[in-house]
Amino acid sequence: MSTTDPLTSTFEQNRDHLRAVAYRMLGSLADAEDAVQDAWVRASTASVDGVENLAGWLTTVTSRVCLNMLRTRRTHPEQSLDDVHVPDPVLAPLDTHGPEHDAVQADSVSVALLVVLETLSPTERLVFVLHDLFAMPFEEIAPIVERTPAATRKLASRARARVQSGAPAPVPLAEQRRVVDAFLSAARGGDLDELMSVLAPDMVIRTDNARDELPRRIVGADAAARGAVTFQQFVERTRMLRLNDGIGVVSFKGGRVASVAAFAVADGRVVAMNIVADPERLAQWDLSCAYA
């Protein structure tokens, strides 16, 4: 006979959901895990007498923790896409199939969307994530951000406008794969003309650190094409993977993963690449599927 109390049982049943909420709010896998653990510490020491919806209450507790973390790490309420932090992607084998994997991917969120979420104020991000991504009513979100439901609705509208203007619309995986494959083929062959044909004129490459071979930000197809050809001189091989709900490329150097790039595709061209190349960040991830 189980002696697990209702709060513990509900937390364990909703741990994945809470982690998903925290990941979308924070854009960091490690921070999301920390937020969920912090939320549990707070929840386990609080009185839950009279709480009818424990799952919803746990989401609220986790959201408050995330909001505090966002406010602590941001020096300015909002950021531009020029200096945005590159979020952590979730890696998976490219051709993974099955009901469980399909369900995870259906609930996934693109790295391109996470990048735009980084530009929102902490309050806007929380409201957008909870309402637009998890369908939480404004009446339940309002107390978390200390606003009226009407004011909370306005925050969501403003955040939604920023997201719609900054994140490309979803593209079928097969189309993404075709475009990224054409990009890789042209980069390996040093074919600048072919690269230019597969890159959007105003495309952007962002990286998380300023290594010699990876400038922090490159804007424009011409500079991106030349950078891609140059980068091929520093890597031994590349491999395509699933990154969140899209296509990504893992690059190897010295037998180890040197970088992970998430591609954003629109109208048959690459519009953005968001690259993580910081060895310390890469060392924290489960990269086993990259070597499989």
matplotlib code that plots the C-alpha trace (Angstrom):
import matplotlib.pyplot as plt

x = [0.0, 1.5, 2.1, 3.0, 1.2, -1.0, 1.5, 4.5, 2.5, 1.1, 4.6, 6.1, 3.3, 3.7, 7.5, 7.9, 5.3, 6.9, 10.3, 8.7, 7.2, 10.5, 12.5, 10.4, 10.6, 14.4, 15.8, 18.3, 18.0, 20.1, 18.2, 14.9, 15.9, 17.1, 13.8, 11.7, 13.8, 13.5, 9.8, 9.5, 11.5, 9.1, 6.0, 7.0, 7.3, 4.1, 0.6, -1.6, -4.7, -7.6, -5.6, -8.1, -5.9, -2.4, -1.1, -2.1, -0.7, 2.7, 2.7, 2.2, 5.0, 7.3, 6.4, 7.1, 10.5, 11.3, 10.1, 12.5, 15.3, 14.6, 14.6, 17.8, 19.8, 18.6, 20.3, 17.7, 13.9, 14.2, 16.9, 17.2, 17.9, 21.4, 22.7, 20.3, 21.5, 21.5, 19.2, 19.9, 18.4, 17.1, 18.8, 17.4, 18.3, 17.0, 15.0, 13.5, 9.9, 7.2, 4.2, 6.3, 8.8, 6.1, 4.2, 7.3, 8.0, 4.4, 4.8, 8.2, 9.2, 11.7, 15.0, 14.1, 11.1, 13.2, 15.6, 12.7, 11.4, 14.8, 14.0, 10.9, 10.7, 10.5, 6.8, 5.9, 7.8, 5.9, 2.5, 3.2, 4.5, 1.7, -1.1, 0.0, 2.0, 0.2, -3.3, -3.4, -6.3, -5.4, -7.3, -4.8, -1.8, -2.7, -1.8, 1.6, 2.6, 0.6, -1.6, -5.3, -6.5, -7.1, -3.5, -2.2, -4.1, -2.4, 1.1, 0.3, -0.8, 2.4, 4.5, 2.6, 3.3, 7.0, 7.0, 5.1, 7.4, 10.6, 10.1, 9.5, 6.4, 6.7, 8.1, 7.6, 10.6, 11.3, 11.6, 13.9, 16.0, 16.2, 17.4, 19.9, 21.3, 21.8, 23.5, 25.9, 26.7, 27.5, 29.6, 31.6, 32.3, 33.1, 30.4, 29.6, 27.1, 25.2, 25.4, 24.0, 21.0, 20.1, 20.6, 18.1, 19.7, 19.2, 20.0, 21.7, 24.2, 24.4, 26.9, 27.2, 30.9, 33.5, 35.9, 38.3, 36.4, 33.0, 32.3, 29.4, 27.1, 27.1, 24.5, 23.8, 24.0, 27.4, 29.2, 27.3, 28.3, 32.0, 31.9, 30.3, 33.1, 35.8, 34.2, 34.5, 38.2, 38.0, 35.8, 36.3, 32.7, 29.1, 25.9, 22.2, 20.0, 16.7, 16.9, 13.6, 11.0, 13.5, 16.8, 20.2, 23.8, 26.4, 30.1, 33.0, 36.6, 39.2, 36.6, 34.4, 31.3, 32.6, 29.3, 25.6, 23.7, 19.9, 18.6, 15.6, 14.1, 11.6, 10.6, 13.1, 16.1, 18.0, 17.0, 18.9, 21.5, 21.8, 25.0, 26.3, 30.0, 31.0, 32.8, 31.4, 27.8, 28.3, 29.9, 26.7, 24.5, 23.7, 25.3, 25.1, 22.8, 25.3, 27.8, 25.3]
y = [0.0, 3.3, 6.0, 8.7, 11.9, 13.7, 16.6, 14.3, 12.1, 15.1, 16.6, 13.4, 13.0, 16.6, 16.9, 16.7, 19.4, 21.7, 21.2, 22.0, 25.2, 26.2, 25.4, 27.7, 30.5, 30.2, 28.8, 26.7, 23.0, 23.3, 26.4, 24.7, 21.7, 24.0, 25.9, 22.7, 21.6, 25.0, 24.9, 21.5, 22.8, 25.7, 23.6, 20.8, 23.4, 25.2, 24.5, 23.0, 22.8, 24.1, 23.8, 22.0, 21.9, 20.8, 20.5, 24.1, 25.3, 23.6, 25.3, 28.6, 28.0, 27.0, 30.1, 32.4, 30.8, 31.3, 34.9, 35.6, 33.9, 35.9, 39.2, 38.3, 37.5, 40.4, 43.8, 45.4, 44.6, 43.9, 42.9, 43.2, 40.3, 41.8, 40.6, 37.8, 34.8, 31.6, 29.1, 25.5, 23.1, 19.6, 17.0, 13.9, 11.4, 12.7, 9.6, 8.8, 7.6, 6.3, 7.6, 8.8, 10.7, 12.1, 13.4, 15.1, 16.7, 17.9, 19.7, 21.1, 24.7, 25.9, 27.4, 30.4, 31.0, 30.7, 33.3, 35.7, 34.9, 36.0, 39.6, 39.9, 41.3, 38.7, 39.5, 39.4, 36.1, 34.5, 35.6, 34.5, 31.1, 30.3, 31.6, 31.0, 27.9, 26.2, 27.7, 29.0, 31.5, 35.1, 35.1, 32.5, 34.2, 37.7, 37.1, 35.7, 38.9, 41.2, 42.6, 42.6, 40.1, 42.9, 44.2, 40.6, 40.2, 43.3, 42.0, 38.8, 40.7, 42.8, 39.7, 37.9, 40.7, 40.5, 36.8, 36.9, 39.5, 37.8, 34.0, 32.3, 30.2, 26.4, 24.6, 20.9, 18.9, 17.4, 20.9, 22.0, 18.9, 19.6, 23.2, 22.4, 19.5, 21.9, 24.3, 21.7, 20.4, 23.9, 24.7, 21.5, 22.2, 25.9, 26.8, 30.5, 30.9, 27.8, 29.0, 32.4, 30.7, 28.9, 31.7, 34.6, 38.0, 39.2, 36.0, 36.0, 33.7, 33.9, 32.1, 32.0, 32.8, 34.7, 31.9, 32.7, 30.6, 31.7, 35.4, 36.2, 37.6, 37.6, 39.4, 39.0, 36.1, 37.1, 37.2, 34.1, 32.1, 33.1, 32.2, 28.8, 28.0, 29.1, 27.2, 23.9, 24.2, 23.9, 20.9, 17.2, 16.3, 17.3, 15.4, 16.4, 15.9, 16.9, 20.1, 20.7, 20.7, 21.4, 20.4, 21.0, 20.3, 18.9, 19.6, 17.5, 18.4, 16.2, 13.5, 15.6, 17.8, 21.3, 23.1, 22.5, 24.7, 25.2, 26.2, 28.4, 28.0, 30.1, 30.3, 27.7, 29.4, 29.5, 32.7, 32.1, 29.8, 29.8, 28.1, 26.8, 26.3, 27.0, 23.9, 24.4, 24.4, 21.5, 19.5, 19.8, 18.2, 14.7, 14.4, 10.6, 10.8, 12.9, 10.0, 7.1]
z = [0.0, -1.1, 1.6, -0.9, 0.0, -2.6, -3.1, -3.7, -6.0, -8.0, -8.2, -9.6, -12.1, -13.3, -13.1, -16.9, -17.4, -14.8, -16.5, -19.9, -18.4, -16.8, -20.0, -22.1, -19.6, -19.0, -22.3, -20.2, -19.5, -16.3, -15.1, -15.8, -13.7, -10.9, -11.0, -10.7, -7.7, -6.1, -6.7, -5.0, -1.9, -1.6, -2.2, 0.2, 3.1, 2.3, 3.5, 0.8, 2.9, 0.8, -2.5, -4.9, -8.0, -6.8, -10.4, -11.2, -7.9, -8.6, -12.0, -10.3, -7.8, -10.6, -12.6, -9.7, -9.3, -13.0, -12.9, -10.0, -11.9, -15.1, -13.1, -11.4, -14.6, -16.7, -16.4, -18.6, -18.8, -22.5, -25.0, -28.8, -31.1, -31.6, -28.3, -27.3, -25.4, -27.5, -25.6, -25.0, -27.6, -26.9, -29.1, -30.5, -33.3, -36.7, -37.6, -34.2, -34.5, -32.1, -30.2, -27.2, -29.3, -31.5, -28.5, -27.1, -30.5, -30.8, -27.5, -28.5, -29.2, -31.8, -30.9, -33.0, -30.8, -27.7, -29.1, -29.5, -26.0, -24.8, -26.0, -23.9, -20.5, -17.7, -17.1, -20.8, -21.2, -18.3, -19.5, -23.1, -22.1, -19.7, -21.8, -25.5, -25.0, -22.1, -22.3, -18.7, -18.3, -17.7, -14.5, -13.1, -14.5, -13.2, -9.6, -10.5, -12.2, -9.9, -12.6, -13.4, -15.9, -18.4, -18.0, -18.2, -21.5, -22.8, -21.8, -23.7, -26.8, -26.8, -26.4, -29.1, -31.5, -30.8, -31.3, -34.6, -36.0, -34.9, -35.1, -38.5, -39.0, -38.6, -41.6, -42.3, -41.2, -44.6, -46.1, -43.3, -43.9, -47.6, -47.1, -44.4, -46.5, -49.4, -47.1, -45.8, -49.3, -50.5, -47.4, -47.7, -51.4, -50.8, -53.4, -52.4, -55.2, -54.1, -50.5, -51.4, -53.1, -49.9, -47.5, -46.9, -47.7, -44.2, -42.4, -39.0, -37.3, -33.5, -31.3, -27.6, -27.4, -29.4, -30.4, -33.2, -35.8, -34.5, -34.4, -31.9, -34.6, -38.5, -40.5, -44.2, -46.7, -48.1, -44.7, -43.6, -46.7, -46.3, -42.6, -43.3, -45.8, -43.4, -40.5, -42.5, -42.3, -38.5, -38.2, -39.1, -39.9, -39.3, -38.6, -38.7, -35.7, -34.4, -32.3, -30.5, -33.3, -36.1, -37.8, -36.3, -37.1, -34.8, -35.7, -34.5, -33.9, -32.3, -32.0, -29.8, -30.4, -31.1, -31.7, -32.1, -34.5, -34.7, -38.1, -38.8, -42.3, -44.2, -47.8, -48.8, -47.3, -44.0, -42.1, -38.9, -37.3, -33.5, -32.4, -29.1, -29.0, -25.4, -24.2, -20.7, -21.9, -24.2, -21.4, -19.4, -22.1, -22.9, -26.4, -26.7, -29.6, -31.5, -31.4, -32.0]

ax = plt.figure().add_subplot(projection="3d")
ax.plot(x, y, z, "-o")
ax.set_aspect("equal")
plt.show()
